[in-house]
């Protein structure tokens, strides 16, 4: 909750049966890659390169 606003997030789950067991399942979250940190890093690097060569 940020500033009194509640945001509903849906989690993506991956359910797989466990080998060698009866009625047992492993529940894992599907991971989504977060590219925002890499994009910010590339922008900062580009700005530094432009500043260096000008």
C-alpha positions in Angstrom: 0.0 0.0 0.0 1.5 3.3 -1.1 -0.1 6.6 -0.1 -3.3 4.9 1.0 -3.9 3.3 -2.4 -4.2 -0.5 -2.4 -2.9 -2.3 -5.5 -4.0 -5.8 -6.2 -1.2 -7.9 -7.6 -1.8 -11.3 -9.2 1.0 -13.9 -8.8 1.6 -16.4 -11.5 2.1 -19.9 -10.0 3.6 -22.9 -11.6 2.2 -26.2 -10.1 4.1 -29.4 -10.9 3.6 -32.9 -9.5 6.4 -34.3 -7.4 7.9 -37.4 -8.9 7.7 -40.5 -6.7 4.9 -39.2 -4.5 1.2 -39.5 -4.3 -1.0 -36.4 -4.6 2.0 -34.1 -3.8 2.7 -31.0 -5.8 5.4 -28.3 -5.9 4.1 -24.8 -6.1 6.6 -22.3 -7.6 6.2 -18.7 -8.7 6.9 -18.0 -12.4 9.6 -15.4 -12.3 9.4 -12.4 -14.5 12.6 -10.8 -15.5 13.0 -7.2 -14.3 14.7 -5.2 -17.1 14.2 -1.7 -15.5 17.6 -1.8 -13.7 19.4 -2.7 -16.8 17.7 0.0 -18.8 18.6 2.6 -16.2 22.2 1.4 -16.2 22.4 1.6 -20.0 21.1 5.1 -20.0 23.6 6.3 -17.4 26.4 4.6 -19.3 25.3 6.3 -22.5 25.2 9.7 -20.8 28.7 9.2 -19.4 30.0 8.1 -22.8 28.5 11.2 -24.5 29.9 13.5 -21.8 33.3 11.9 -22.0 33.6 12.3 -25.8 32.2 15.9 -26.1 
